[in-house]
């Protein structure tokens, strides 16, 4: 067997331990020598299994065998670190490969841009895009698609639109993925008419929708309140010979559940089972959320048990749903049932909450406890971690554990769980963004952030010239009904006589600035606001 044949065999082996055993067995065979291809394939196999210690030993052996890693090897390693959410390690590989004279190619940059964008580090992704252009690597369709998605997720939808047009002008033809991204971004921005227009443009350009497209369009129609039309898209999908999978059925379960029609949601859940499909965890979460919303706790309990019976592990989102319901429980009985449900999940988050220590004099014991837990949850996506932290802080705050709530928030902020919560718009002009938080978390975050401003001012002598406190409610808000966050924030600011005002009719943004703000920050009670 030569290295080429060995590489083909390695690609067929699914078990990383078997693959590594085969790799080292080959190494001992007389006359056999691994080449860059077999080493690179083995790096990819171990990377998928997140066995980074084995990868490092393999790379050391590769160099000893006088077989230098090439750009493909490094790209595999960067991709593996990215999939495991080890972004610093991925960037270290990027820097190391250049130090030894291995120039990154388009795949290197695209991989780094993609993993940073997906992790929410949009500024890093954009910086890498600019560096890629600076070294003379022109973007391809994949790169354009990733950057368009990156800009859209950062809230720069007009810039994403411009880049889409630039892509076409430069002769880079959008593919189905690009259209799906653009439709999804418009849908997320609630520009539903624009999303549906792009859907028609895509078809006119000769692209047939795939399952992703159909799912996005169904979701758009659902958010517009056109659930019957969303079901019609499901029918069209089947007529076009696309076989609906679990996420498609799960989407309809979710849409009807959020619309408050439990019977319809349950019917689609049953249809999924009748189609021979096994519901996944997100589908169970959608149905669980629907049952909790209408206080059908026995049904929620039975659903959770059936989920466990199928061998599915409740996710971080499952536990977050239950904790949020427990916080708002209408009676001690409901709270007791919900506590049982949380225990039944067996999720590590439950033990984290049960073992939360009472805050010591400086809160360090709570911060260490939270720090250790969030490190353990490293591989969870940021949105899931943000949801759990929000639920935990809200629960602790409303349970009267204000110091503990504040410590949880501080650690989460340090770990970039809320990257957009506090940022400096320009010199000494700060934005506190609370609109994605529950009311208890918003009050905690605001109190601790204002206390931090006071501490920084006393140490440095430099005070903020202006602070905007955004609640996501006001002139540009798309939310209907009353805003608990806005009301809770206004009540807190009023109690402590914060010198705020609203401007340009935006009642959801409280502004403090100038000398009145500086005088207020000097008051000692600013550091104890969170205890109210």
Rosetta blueprint (number, residue, H / E / L):
1 X L
2 X L
3 X H
4 X H
5 X H
6 X H
7 X H
8 X H
9 X H
10 X H
11 X H
12 X H
13 X L
14 X L
15 X L
16 X H
17 X H
18 X H
19 X H
20 X H
21 X H
22 X H
23 X H
24 X H
25 X H
26 X H
27 X H
28 X L
29 X L
30 X L
31 X L
32 X L
33 X L
34 X L
35 X L
36 X H
37 X H
38 X H
39 X H
40 X H
41 X H
42 X H
43 X H
44 X H
45 X H
46 X H
47 X H
48 X H
49 X L
50 X L
51 X L
52 X H
53 X H
54 X H
55 X H
56 X H
57 X H
58 X H
59 X H
60 X H
61 X H
62 X H
63 X H
64 X H
65 X L
66 X L
67 X L
68 X L
69 X L
70 X L
71 X H
72 X H
73 X H
74 X H
75 X H
76 X H
77 X H
78 X H
79 X H
80 X H
81 X H
82 X H
83 X H
84 X L
85 X L
86 X L
87 X H
88 X H
89 X H
90 X H
91 X H
92 X H
93 X H
94 X H
95 X H
96 X H
97 X H
98 X H
99 X H
100 X L
101 X L
102 X L
103 X L
104 X L
105 X L
106 X H
107 X H
108 X H
109 X H
110 X H
111 X H
112 X H
113 X H
114 X H
115 X H
116 X H
117 X H
118 X H
119 X L
120 X L
121 X L
122 X H
123 X H
124 X H
125 X H
126 X H
127 X H
128 X H
129 X H
130 X H
131 X H
132 X H
133 X H
134 X H
135 X L
136 X L
137 X L
138 X L
139 X L
140 X L
141 X H
142 X H
143 X H
144 X H
145 X H
146 X H
147 X H
148 X H
149 X H
150 X H
151 X H
152 X H
153 X H
154 X L
155 X L
156 X L
157 X H
158 X H
159 X H
160 X H
161 X H
162 X H
163 X H
164 X H
165 X H
166 X H
167 X H
168 X H
169 X H
170 X L
171 X L
172 X L
173 X L
174 X L
175 X L
176 X H
177 X H
178 X H
179 X H
180 X H
181 X H
182 X H
183 X H
184 X H
185 X H
186 X H
187 X H
188 X H
189 X L
190 X L
191 X L
192 X H
193 X H
194 X H
195 X H
196 X H
197 X H
198 X H
199 X H
200 X H
201 X H
202 X H
203 X H
204 X H
205 X L
206 X L
207 X L
208 X L
209 X L
210 X L
211 X H
212 X H
213 X H
214 X H
215 X H
216 X H
217 X H
218 X H
219 X H
220 X H
221 X H
222 X H
223 X H
224 X L
225 X L
226 X L
227 X H
228 X H
229 X H
230 X H
231 X H
232 X H
233 X H
234 X H
235 X H
236 X H
237 X H
238 X H
239 X H
240 X L
241 X L
242 X L
243 X L
244 X L
245 X L
246 X H
247 X H
248 X H
249 X H
250 X H
251 X H
252 X H
253 X H
254 X H
255 X H
256 X H
257 X H
258 X H
259 X L
260 X L
261 X L
262 X H
263 X H
264 X H
265 X H
266 X H
267 X H
268 X H
269 X H
270 X H
271 X H
272 X H
273 X H
274 X H
275 X L
276 X L
277 X L
278 X L
279 X L
280 X L
281 X H
282 X H
283 X H
284 X H
285 X H
286 X H
287 X H
288 X H
289 X H
290 X H
291 X H
292 X H
293 X H
294 X L
295 X L
296 X L
297 X H
298 X H
299 X H
300 X H
301 X H
302 X H
303 X H
304 X H
305 X H
306 X H
307 X H
308 X H
309 X H
310 X L
311 X L
312 X L
313 X L
314 X L
315 X L
316 X H
317 X H
318 X H
319 X H
320 X H
321 X H
322 X H
323 X H
324 X H
325 X H
326 X H
327 X H
328 X L
329 X L
330 X L
331 X L
332 X H
333 X H
334 X H
335 X H
336 X H
337 X H
338 X H
339 X H
340 X H
341 X H
342 X H
343 X H
344 X H
345 X H
346 X L
347 X L
348 X H
349 X H
350 X H
351 X H
352 X H
353 X H
354 X H
355 X L
356 X L
357 X L
358 X L
359 X L
360 X L
361 X L
362 X L
363 X L
364 X H
365 X H
366 X H
367 X H
368 X H
369 X H
370 X H
371 X H
372 X H
373 X H
374 X H
375 X H
376 X H
377 X L
378 X L
379 X L
380 X L
381 X L
382 X H
383 X H
384 X H
385 X H
386 X H
387 X H
388 X H
389 X H
390 X H
391 X H
392 X H
393 X H
394 X H
395 X H
396 X H
397 X H
398 X H
399 X L
400 X L
401 X L
402 X H
403 X H
404 X H
405 X H
406 X H
407 X H
408 X H
409 X H
410 X H
411 X H
412 X H
413 X H
414 X H
415 X L
416 X L
417 X L
418 X L
419 X L
420 X L
421 X L
422 X E
423 X E
424 X E
425 X E
426 X E
427 X L
428 X L
429 X E
430 X E
431 X E
432 X E
433 X E
434 X L
435 X L
436 X L
437 X L
438 X L
439 X H
440 X H
441 X H
442 X H
443 X H
444 X H
445 X H
446 X H
447 X H
448 X H
449 X H
450 X H
451 X H
452 X H
453 X H
454 X H
455 X H
456 X H
457 X H
458 X H
459 X H
460 X H
461 X L
462 X L
463 X L
464 X L
465 X L
466 X E
467 X E
468 X E
469 X E
470 X E
471 X L
472 X L
473 X L
474 X L
475 X L
476 X L
477 X L
478 X L
479 X L
480 X L
481 X L
482 X L
483 X L
484 X H
485 X H
486 X H
487 X H
488 X H
489 X H
490 X H
491 X H
492 X H
493 X H
494 X H
495 X H
496 X L
497 X L
498 X L
499 X L
500 X L
501 X E
502 X L
503 X L
504 X L
505 X L
506 X L
507 X L
508 X L
509 X E
510 X E
511 X E
512 X E
513 X E
514 X H
515 X H
516 X H
517 X H
518 X H
519 X H
520 X H
521 X H
522 X L
523 X L
524 X H
525 X H
526 X H
527 X H
528 X H
529 X H
530 X H
531 X H
532 X L
